[in-house]
Structures are given as C-alpha cells and as structure tokens.
Amino acid sequence: MVRFTSGVQTLIRQQLMKRVGPMDLSQVHRVPDRLVWPLRRDGFDPVARLGSQRESAPVARLTSFLGLDVWLVTGEAEVRTVLADATSYSNDIRPYVGAVGDAATGDIGGLGFTDAPDHTRLRKLLTPEFTMRRLARLRPRIEEIVETQLDVLEAAERSEAGADLVRDFAFPVPFLVICELLGLPVEERETFRSLASARFDVSYGGSGAFGAVSASREFLKDFTRRQRLAPGDGLVGQIIRDHGDDIDDRDLAGLADGAFTGGLETSASMLALGTAVLLQDPDTYRRLAHEPALVETTVEELLRYLSVVQVAFPRFAREDLVVAGQRIKKGDVVMCHLAAAARDPRAGVDDDFDPERTPARSTLAFGHGFHRCVGAELARMELRIAYPALSRRLPDLAVHGRGPLAFREKSIVYGLEEMPVDLGAERGAALS
C-alpha cells in the first residue's frame, strides 16, 4: 500500500489550507490561460515567449493559482538541477486532488506522483521488466505489430475515409505494444483503448484529466485482481510470480497504469510528430530505410527537438529554496519545462532539426534524475523499428494537402489529433 512517507506532505497540506483553504484540483473545471500558455506551441516549436522567458530568467514565477505560487523552469541546466534534487521537493499530488486522489487509498499516484521510500520500493519492482534483456523478447512482436499496422495504413488508403497516420499507425503501434507488455487479453483491449488520451488534456481543467486517470486505474485494478488468480505472461503476471504478496493489487495496478501512462500517448505522439518532421526532409526520411547509424541519431534528435512531454511532473517545495537566484517558498509548485530546456542555446542546441547531431548530453525527453521514465528504452526501441519500417514500405509518403496539421492544444503531451496522408502516386496506383 502506498502511504505517506513522513509528515512532510501533511505539513505542506496544512500550510496550504491555512493560506487558501482545502484544495481539490480534480474539481477545477477550467485552468486559466496564465497557467497553461506554456503548453501552447507554434507548430513543432515552443512558443517564442518561452525562449524569451528562458533568456531573461530561466527560473521565474509563472503565476499564482489557488493561492499557490507556480514557478516555471525553462533553462536546461536549471531543469537538470531541479529534477536531480531528490530531497528538496515532493512529487506527491494526492493531498491536492480530493476524492479522486484520496490520500487514504492512494488511488492517484504511480511512480510519477510518489516520493521515497515508496517510489524506491516500487521502482525496484518495475525496473527489471525494462532491462534490455527483457525488452529484447518484445522486439519480434513490435516488428510484427509495425508491419501489421502498415498493412492497415495501406488498406485505409483504399477506403472512403483515407489513410490517417495517427489513427492507423501512430496510436495503434504503442497501444498494442503496451497491451503485449502488460499481458492484457485481446478481448479487453478496446475498452482499454477508450481510456487513453483524455488524461493528458487540461482543456477542461482537472476534472476531465483526473476522471480519466481514475477510470483507467479502476480497469487495471480489476485486471490485476484477476491476474493474481492466474498470472499471465505479461509484466503484471511476471511481477506477481516474482514478488507475490510483497506487492498488493493497488500498488501493482499503479505500476501497470504508470506503464500505460508513460508508454502510450508519448510514443504515439512521437511517431506521428516525428514522421511529420521527417516528411519535411524527404532525403533523410528515405535514408532511414537503409542507414542504421542515421536511425540512432535521428531518433535522439527527434526526442530532443519535439520533447512531446512538455513539462515534467509538478514538484512541491518541501522547504524554502533558492534556485538560480529565485527564492521559492515551502509549498510552492515548480514546473520544469522540458521542451524549452531542450532548445536552450547555453546547452549547445538550437531550434533547428539536425538528424545527424550527436547529443552532448542525455536527452531530457524522458525526464531526469529520480523520476526519469523507466520505459525510455522501450520507447526508443519502438521508434527505431517504426521509422525505418515506414521509410522502407512507404518511401513516397506525404502529408495530405487538405489543410494544416491538427496539432493538439493545451495538452501536457503534445501531439496531433489526426494526420491524413497520401502513400504516394506509385503506391496509390498499385493499391487501386
């Protein structure tokens, strides 16, 4: 069971209640623009205002919301400093999400919203399932899923609706991979699919996002209970076989939900947005079919350039702090903007996409430090398989010219709502 690990969260909540009264972010139905403007983009790029903010003050007060001072960190070095600090901040959001995140039950959490020592204990259970040795067994299945969805994409070209890269490829590939990873039965996958994207959308405030999280957690708790009786071959069954009663159903469902959260929408966004970027550089796109070394650098550059997870999990200051000359009070919220940090010229990078760039440091696309995404290598594997497969099968792929790309607005995970594509004149003729 996930429990409060010390009096820190209680003290923070008491302090906040003195300042603003009881808080329940899940009941916030509209998030003001002053808080969400950093989630907006100009196409593939963060809005220019973020670059100006980073240049003038890489750590700056963004706004006050429900009595909380919210700080925005945009500098690359400053983001790394904050995310690497495992003692000065709490990631536990449960005191602030009311009934949906009842602190007594821990139904909101997972690794991203959990502090040590619970985070340490749970991560140790999950990490062995994401080693390269364990992931290698998934590679043939990922390759099969990619080829199958390319078949679907080609078939859609002949349909009245036409081919859509998001609907027919970018979303189904990581969705099916996550289902395979978890060991989710085929007959339950459509229900699981319906719970996916809403959890990252803040257009309607906390109620929609936290409601979506709660629904998916309930689904996974039921799945976990059934796996306890008859463990399958997936991640959930394996953890049950390895650890038995050392982990309860709620914690195990939380780990499964974390894999779902971290591995679906993020990879889907990378596949769609990354392909859109590559199609603006047809030479590089076609070279991916037969140059493995280029695949490696291109994937790393796309992760940096797009940084689809725009901000890291919010962090709550456990004590008064000074970060880059700014005084942050105990209880303040600190938001690290990964997309802005990924374009920081002080780190030797810029706003250009260079597929042959050799990164000087590890990407921030998966976070950094204590809460770095445990599924980073699985995501890389999917991208390294999918982009070359697209290039080999569909060398003349192009975005359909019916209008501008439908970028998602106000979403923590940036992406595309849809991406109509043409398979190329020769391919279209062959399929007709």
Sequence and secondary structure as in RCSB ss.txt:
>XXXX:A:sequence
MVRFTSGVQTLIRQQLMKRVGPMDLSQVHRVPDRLVWPLRRDGFDPVARLGSQRESAPVARLTSFLGLDVWLVTG
EAEVRTVLADATSYSNDIRPYVGAVGDAATGDIGGLGFTDAPDHTRLRKLLTPEFTMRRLARLRPRIEEIVETQL
DVLEAAERSEAGADLVRDFAFPVPFLVICELLGLPVEERETFRSLASARFDVSYGGSGAFGAVSASREFLKDFTR
RQRLAPGDGLVGQIIRDHGDDIDDRDLAGLADGAFTGGLETSASMLALGTAVLLQDPDTYRRLAHEPALVETTVE
ELLRYLSVVQVAFPRFAREDLVVAGQRIKKGDVVMCHLAAAARDPRAGVDDDFDPERTPARSTLAFGHGFHRCVG
AELARMELRIAYPALSRRLPDLAVHGRGPLAFREKSIVYGLEEMPVDLGAERGAALS
>XXXX:A:secstr
     SSHHHHHHHHHHHHH S BGGG     HHHHGGG EETTEE HHHHHHHHH SEEEEEEETTEEEEEE  
HHHHHHHHH SSSEE   GGGBTTTT TTTT S SGGG  TTHHHHHHHHHGGGGSHHHHHTTHHHHHHHHHHHH
HHHHHHHTSSS EEHIIIIITHHHHHHHHHHHT  GGGHHHHHTTSGGGGB TTHHHHHHHHHHHHHHHHHHHHH
HHHHS  SSHHHHHHHHHGGGS HHHHHHHHHHHHHHHSHHHHHHHHHHHHHHTTSHHHHHHTTT HHHHHHHHH
HHHHHH SB B   EEESS EEETTEEE TT EEEEBHHHHTT GGGT  SS  TT   SS  STT  GGG  TT
HHHHHHHHHHHHHHHHHH TT EE TTSS EE  SBSB  EEE EEE  HHHHHHH 
